[in-house]
Amino acid sequence: MAYVNNPNQVPDKSICDLNGRQTYLGQNFIYSAVGTYASTSEGILYLLQNPVSNANPPKAIFQDFKKLTCLTASQYLIFKFYANPTITSTGTSLTPTNLRVASSVTASAKLFNSSNFTVSANGIYLGALGSNFLVPDMSHVLSIFDAGNSLLITAQASQASATTYSTELSWFEL
């Protein structure tokens, strides 16, 4: 439980309004994948995009969890994160899982893998994760992406041969 500046207790993963009342956090989505990357140069991997919508108010993405694990012996992999890259095209989006398992709500955010989008500039550097063989690296840093904003994830391997990885990316939509 988290404590606020009043005697009320508020569950973790909740937000308090101005009066200390718990506010609903919307839907929580996750995308998990196993993939390969085979270059010592930085290249695009995933794009999480919060599209502009007519919703009133428009939804924001609260991206709160990232995890990377290198699955190839004697290699390491680096993921870098950028805000608001310059996107030149997108294709078919991936389907994340709603962690509210009884809900049929689908994600408003669009998630693309590297074969389904192109960028001309990476955007604002936010940070990185790095993983050696079977040593996961994760981050719980909260990044908020309002409508029209996006998160670019790039990769760079220690060797040009195929480096296998597993990754998880989680966010709330509110």
C-alpha positions as CSV (number, residue, x, y, z in Angstrom):
1,M,0.0,0.0,0.0
2,A,1.1,3.6,-0.7
3,Y,0.5,6.4,1.7
4,V,-0.5,9.9,0.7
5,N,-0.7,13.1,2.6
6,N,-3.9,12.1,4.4
7,P,-4.9,9.1,6.5
8,N,-6.4,7.2,3.5
9,Q,-4.5,4.2,2.2
10,V,-4.4,3.8,-1.6
11,P,-3.5,0.6,-3.5
12,D,-0.3,0.5,-5.5
13,K,-0.8,1.3,-9.2
14,S,-3.4,3.9,-8.4
15,I,-3.3,7.7,-8.7
16,C,-4.9,10.1,-6.2
17,D,-6.7,13.2,-7.3
18,L,-6.3,16.7,-5.7
19,N,-8.4,15.6,-2.7
20,G,-6.6,12.3,-2.1
21,R,-9.3,10.1,-3.7
22,Q,-8.3,7.1,-5.7
23,T,-8.6,7.6,-9.4
24,Y,-9.3,4.7,-11.9
25,L,-6.2,3.7,-13.9
26,G,-7.9,2.5,-17.0
27,Q,-6.7,-0.6,-18.9
28,N,-3.2,-2.2,-18.6
29,F,-1.7,-3.8,-21.6
30,I,1.5,-5.9,-22.2
31,Y,3.4,-7.0,-25.2
32,S,5.8,-9.9,-24.8
33,A,8.0,-11.3,-27.5
34,V,11.0,-13.4,-28.4
35,G,13.0,-12.1,-31.3
36,T,16.4,-11.9,-32.9
37,Y,18.6,-8.9,-33.8
38,A,21.8,-9.3,-35.8
39,S,23.7,-6.1,-36.1
40,T,26.4,-4.2,-34.2
41,S,24.8,-1.0,-35.5
42,E,21.8,0.6,-33.8
43,G,18.5,-0.3,-35.7
44,I,14.8,0.2,-35.1
45,L,12.9,-2.5,-33.3
46,Y,9.5,-1.4,-32.0
47,L,7.3,1.7,-32.1
48,L,4.6,2.4,-29.5
49,Q,2.3,5.1,-30.8
50,N,-0.5,7.0,-29.1
51,P,-2.6,8.1,-32.1
52,V,-4.5,11.4,-32.1
53,S,-8.2,10.6,-31.5
54,N,-11.5,12.3,-31.1
55,A,-12.0,10.9,-27.6
56,N,-12.9,13.6,-25.1
57,P,-10.6,13.7,-23.3
58,P,-8.0,11.9,-25.4
59,K,-6.3,8.9,-23.8
60,A,-2.8,9.1,-22.5
61,I,-0.4,6.2,-22.4
62,F,1.4,5.6,-19.0
63,Q,4.3,3.4,-20.1
64,D,5.6,1.9,-16.9
65,F,7.6,-1.3,-17.5
66,K,10.3,-2.4,-19.9
67,K,12.3,-5.7,-19.7
68,L,15.0,-7.1,-21.9
69,T,16.8,-10.5,-21.6
70,C,19.5,-11.7,-23.9
71,L,19.0,-15.4,-24.7
72,T,22.2,-16.0,-26.7
73,A,25.4,-17.2,-24.9
74,S,28.5,-14.9,-24.9
75,Q,26.5,-12.0,-26.3
76,Y,24.8,-8.9,-25.0
77,L,22.1,-6.6,-26.4
78,I,21.2,-3.0,-25.8
79,F,17.7,-1.4,-26.2
80,K,17.6,2.4,-26.4
81,F,14.4,4.4,-25.9
82,Y,13.4,7.6,-27.7
83,A,10.4,9.9,-27.4
84,N,8.6,11.3,-30.5
85,P,10.7,10.0,-33.4
86,T,9.9,11.3,-36.9
87,I,7.7,8.5,-38.4
88,T,7.6,8.3,-42.2
89,S,5.2,5.3,-42.5
90,T,3.4,2.6,-40.5
91,G,1.8,-0.7,-41.4
92,T,-0.1,-3.4,-39.5
93,S,0.1,-3.1,-35.7
94,L,0.8,-5.9,-33.2
95,T,-1.8,-7.0,-30.7
96,P,-0.9,-6.5,-27.0
97,T,-2.7,-8.4,-24.2
98,N,-5.1,-6.7,-21.9
99,L,-4.0,-7.5,-18.3
100,R,-7.5,-6.9,-17.1
101,V,-8.3,-10.5,-18.2
102,A,-12.1,-10.2,-18.0
103,S,-12.1,-7.2,-20.3
104,S,-12.7,-7.2,-24.0
105,V,-11.3,-3.7,-24.5
106,T,-8.5,-3.5,-27.0
107,A,-5.5,-1.1,-26.9
108,S,-5.9,2.4,-28.3
109,A,-2.2,2.6,-28.6
110,K,-0.6,1.1,-31.7
111,L,2.5,-1.1,-31.4
112,F,4.6,-1.9,-34.5
113,N,7.6,-4.1,-35.1
114,S,10.5,-3.0,-37.3
115,S,9.0,-4.5,-40.5
116,N,5.9,-2.4,-40.1
117,F,7.2,1.2,-39.7
118,T,10.0,3.5,-40.9
119,V,11.5,6.5,-39.1
120,S,13.7,9.3,-40.4
121,A,14.9,10.6,-37.0
122,N,15.0,8.8,-33.6
123,G,13.7,11.7,-31.5
124,I,14.6,12.5,-27.9
125,Y,16.8,10.0,-26.1
126,L,15.2,8.7,-22.9
127,G,17.5,5.9,-21.7
128,A,18.7,2.4,-22.3
129,L,18.5,-1.2,-21.1
130,G,21.3,-3.7,-21.6
131,S,21.4,-7.5,-21.0
132,N,24.1,-10.1,-21.0
133,F,23.2,-13.8,-21.5
134,L,20.3,-14.7,-19.2
135,V,20.7,-11.5,-17.1
136,P,17.5,-9.5,-17.4
137,D,17.5,-5.7,-17.3
138,M,14.3,-3.9,-16.5
139,S,13.0,-0.4,-15.8
140,H,10.0,0.9,-13.9
141,V,10.4,4.5,-15.0
142,L,7.1,6.0,-15.8
143,S,6.9,7.8,-19.2
144,I,3.6,9.6,-20.2
145,F,2.7,9.8,-23.9
146,D,-0.2,12.1,-24.7
147,A,-2.2,11.7,-28.0
148,G,0.1,12.2,-31.0
149,N,3.2,11.1,-29.1
150,S,5.2,7.9,-29.4
151,L,8.1,5.8,-28.0
152,L,10.8,4.3,-30.3
153,I,12.8,1.3,-29.2
154,T,16.0,0.5,-31.0
155,A,18.5,-2.4,-30.6
156,Q,22.2,-2.9,-30.9
157,A,23.9,-6.3,-30.5
158,S,27.5,-7.1,-29.4
159,Q,28.0,-9.4,-32.5
160,A,26.7,-9.3,-36.1
161,S,25.4,-12.9,-35.7
162,A,21.8,-13.4,-34.6
163,T,21.3,-12.4,-31.0
164,T,18.0,-13.9,-29.5
165,Y,16.2,-11.8,-26.9
166,S,12.9,-11.8,-24.9
167,T,11.2,-8.5,-24.1
168,E,8.2,-7.2,-22.3
169,L,6.6,-3.7,-22.6
170,S,3.7,-2.7,-20.5
171,W,1.5,0.4,-20.3
172,F,-1.7,1.8,-18.9
173,E,-4.2,3.7,-21.1
174,L,-6.2,6.4,-19.2
